[in-house]
């Protein structure tokens, strides 16, 4: 289930054909989903509720041909590796991967391994992989380290254009959002002749704060009617809670943006998150990256072996960037909504259950505020 299928139209802009980040030509998304076992937590054995998601930025050699990019930190209790070089150079080279907190290292190393395996022994290039994380330890044996290099390779091999699987898939498999089952979500918006697409891994937020299309949906669904997984987590371990958690956001556009403009797009991901009911709590890792494919051929061999002294660029005039900023905020808001609606109820370790967000309850809350299908 997705927001448009329920008649929920978030914002005033028009979605792309797929209403996904893959509306940007050349972008591919791949998932590896790991689900096995049930019952009490046994470190190293399960239950396993995790995975990895990859976003491949364009249809060329992403390891040696970077694109312009920028990043933003809304709250920094999280990780998105490689951002110092993105900020320094204004460029992104390689796929972006998202997984769980304890698997960032193995995913990063697996990306490097893939880069080396797909290039010649003496080819000159280097890479600082971009890998993000959110915490899935409420449902998953997170410190059992179940994500392995072959799972990253499988996600890369599976990456494709077209519709994107959402909800409890890939890196979003074990995630919880606003005390409902969360995970991966995506959406897009047309901004004149260009398009902006956003993909999120949503794993944050208190239920009472959840808003969809401006309506306080979360407050209308009591814990008595739909239990919160965090109440069960507290019973089992006496720690963590809904005010923490994290979200990783990736925005992409085919507009010819320069790095500082990409950074401005990344900032607007945070506005979409805020519209959904986040205030970026102390315990939240809210990290965003935006890339633009409207300029190509920027650097050969990621700058390590490029004889050209200059390259020609195009740039959106700053005074004309507003539609792209609005599109980013809107697409983020819908992407989180799609992550919630796309996820199914999941029972994880120790029987902890993250319930799906019931579309009927969502629509009842919207109608009670005069916001039915449109």
C-alpha positions, -999 to 999 in steps of 0.1 A, spaced: 0 0 0 12 35 -9 -2 69 -1 -15 76 -36 -34 43 -36 -53 55 -6 -60 88 -23 -36 107 0 -21 135 -20 7 151 0 16 187 -10 7 204 -43 33 191 -67 29 163 -92 47 130 -86 69 114 -113 57 84 -133 70 59 -106 67 83 -76 101 70 -66 137 80 -66 141 58 -97 122 85 -116 157 101 -119 172 85 -151 200 61 -143 193 56 -106 189 20 -94 179 6 -61 186 -28 -47 178 -47 -15 189 -77 4 164 -87 31 174 -111 59 146 -127 80 151 -159 99 144 -174 133 120 -165 161 118 -166 199 143 -154 225 174 -134 215 206 -155 211 235 -134 201 249 -147 168 219 -169 162 190 -145 159 162 -139 154 174 -120 123 154 -90 110 178 -69 90 194 -63 56 210 -38 33 198 -13 6 219 3 -21 212 33 -43 234 35 -74 236 72 -86 238 69 -124 242 45 -153 280 49 -157 309 37 -137 299 52 -104 333 43 -88 353 65 -112 328 91 -124 315 112 -95 284 135 -95 279 166 -75 265 161 -40 260 178 -6 250 166 29 232 178 60 231 168 96 199 175 114 209 155 145 242 136 146 235 105 168 241 83 138 265 75 110 268 82 73 304 75 63 324 94 37 306 127 42 338 146 50 350 140 15 316 148 0 317 181 19 353 188 9 351 179 -28 314 184 -34 312 151 -52 299 116 -46 317 86 -62 301 51 -57 268 37 -44 251 48 -12 243 19 11 220 18 42 220 -10 68 218 -14 106 241 3 131 264 -26 138 269 -35 101 282 -2 88 318 -15 88 312 -47 69 290 -29 43 317 -3 38 344 -29 33 321 -49 9 316 -18 -12 354 -14 -15 357 -50 -23 331 -47 -51 350 -16 -65 382 -35 -66 367 -66 -81 351 -47 -110 382 -28 -120 416 -38 -133 445 -45 -110 464 -14 -119 435 10 -124 441 43 -106 412 53 -84 402 54 -47 370 55 -28 355 65 5 322 47 6 290 63 18 272 40 42 243 50 65 226 32 94 197 32 117 192 9 148 172 -22 144 181 -39 177 145 -38 190 136 -65 165 169 -79 153 199 -96 167 219 -65 158 251 -75 176 250 -110 159 265 -93 128 244 -111 103 250 -88 73 279 -101 53 298 -91 22 278 -114 0 246 -97 10 260 -63 -1 270 -79 -34 235 -94 -38 219 -60 -33 242 -44 -59 234 -72 -83 197 -68 -77 198 -30 -81 174 -19 -109 154 9 -123 116 8 -120 94 5 -89 111 3 -56 101 -23 -29 92 -5 3 85 -12 40 102 -41 56 129 -47 30 166 -43 27 181 -20 54 146 -12 65 137 -48 74 139 -43 112 131 -7 116 103 10 136 89 45 128 66 64 151 61 32 171 47 14 140 66 -9 116 88 14 95 115 9 69 122 19 33 101 44 15 104 65 -16 86 92 -36 92 118 -62 80 152 -74 83 170 -107 98 205 -105 93 220 -139 114 202 -164 133 184 -136 125 158 -110 134 152 -74 133 117 -59 138 108 -22 144 75 -5 144 71 33 152 45 59 127 56 86 133 44 122 124 73 145 97 91 164 70 90 190 35 79 180 17 109 194 37 131 171 30 113 138 12 135 113 2 125 78 -8 153 54 -9 176 85 -33 154 104 -24 140 139 -29 104 129 -6 89 156 -26 106 184 -58 90 171 -44 54 175 -40 45 212 -15 20 226 -45 1 240 -58 -4 204 -24 -10 188 4 -18 213 38 -1 209 69 -22 204 88 1 227 67 -9 257 78 -45 251 114 -35 246 113 -18 280 99 -49 296 127 -70 281 157 -48 284 146 -17 303 162 7 278 156 27 246 124 43 235 106 60 207 122 94 212 154 81 198 158 62 166 171 76 133 164 84 97 186 83 66 174 104 37 188 104 1 176 129 -24 184 128 -61 176 151 -90 184 154 -127 187 191 -124 221 207 -130 229 216 -94 263 226 -80 275 212 -46 262 241 -25 228 237 -41 228 199 -34 235 208 2 204 230 2 183 201 -11 197 179 16 186 204 42 150 203 29 148 165 36 148 176 72 117 198 66 98 168 52 108 148 83 96 176 106 62 177 88 58 140 97 62 148 134 100 146 142 118 172 163 152 155 158 155 143 193 188 139 212 190 102 204 182 105 167 206 102 139 190 123 111 216 124 83 209 134 47 226 134 14 215 149 -20 231 143 -54 225 158 -88 231 141 -122 225 172 -143 262 176 -149 282 146 -160 319 140 -169 330 161 -139 361 141 -131 379 112 -146 392 85 -123 376 104 -94 402 131 -99 432 109 -96 441 107 -133 424 136 -152 445 156 -176 418 182 -182 424 216 -166 387 226 -168 352 212 -175 321 230 -186 291 231 -162 255 242 -161 238 255 -130 202 262 -120 200 299 -112 196 302 -75 164 323 -79 148 294 -97 157 267 -72 125 270 -51 105 243 -69 134 218 -63 134 227 -26 97 223 -23 98 190 -42 124 176 -18 103 184 13 71 170 -3 88 138 -16 104 132 18 70 135 36 54 111 12 84 87 13 81 83 51 43 78 47 50 51 21 75 34 44 48 32 70 21 21 47 43 -4 29 55 -22 60 37 -53 74 35 -63 111 67 -80 122 75 -101 152 111 -99 161 134 -111 189 119 -120 222 84 -118 206 86 -80 203 60 -69 178 60 -38 156 25 -35 142 18 -21 108 1 12 104 -35 3 95 -46 21 64 -83 21 76 -72 39 108 -52 64 88 -82 72 65 -105 75 95 -82 100 111 -79 120 78 -117 120 73 -123 132 108 -102 163 99 -119 168 66 -89 154 47 -104 125 27 -91 112 -6 -83 139 -32 
